């Protein structure tokens, strides 16, 4: 019912030259994939040059962040209008590295989510608990707060994606077990049902992120409420990202 979405988050990796080289090889590798969506979020500098290479392909582009204003005196920031114009369809918002390295709050992330949907960019809202929050039994409370605060004011008609990324599993090689991830995904879908009703909640894709690799993607994707993956490290090489995209 929900079309899977496999998304790569390159973080601060790859020059323009490296990005273009990847894009050329990757298009060829995934050209026959038609039953799922594929997205790559490169660094800002690579978005436009990659859009030129990916034109007409089945690979969408996303950004890893944006500011909520359209333009103006916001040194160092990039706007939703700029991202759309450069070729983005998606924008990752509230990634844990934005929250915990750059101090982004739920309130700021909510402004960005609202701005993204009003500019017809699809936000991928990331939620996830820190290791200490999990150990204190606060996982449900944390992800519920991040979800409801992040989506405040977002209308049912807006398309958005949620990514559950337990912070202790990002870049650490520690993946949540499929059962543990599914427990949170089904909880998030229940919360979406409370916020938007069942039909909308059933249509929202909830991705899992945190050390997804070719070896663990099958188990995760077999879960009822896991609708895709947000992949960091393993999206940087054509062969590993291709294997993840082609799960199943
Ligand atoms: C991420 O950056 O969103 C991520 C999940 O990273 P990794 O796959 O490297 O854990």
Boltz pocket constraint, residues with backbone or C-beta under 6 A from the ligand:
constraints:
  - pocket:
      binder: B
      contacts: [[A, 9], [A, 11], [A, 165], [A, 169], [A, 170], [A, 171], [A, 172], [A, 173], [A, 209], [A, 210], [A, 211], [A, 212], [A, 230], [A, 231], [A, 232], [A, 233], [A, 234]]
      max_distance: 6.0
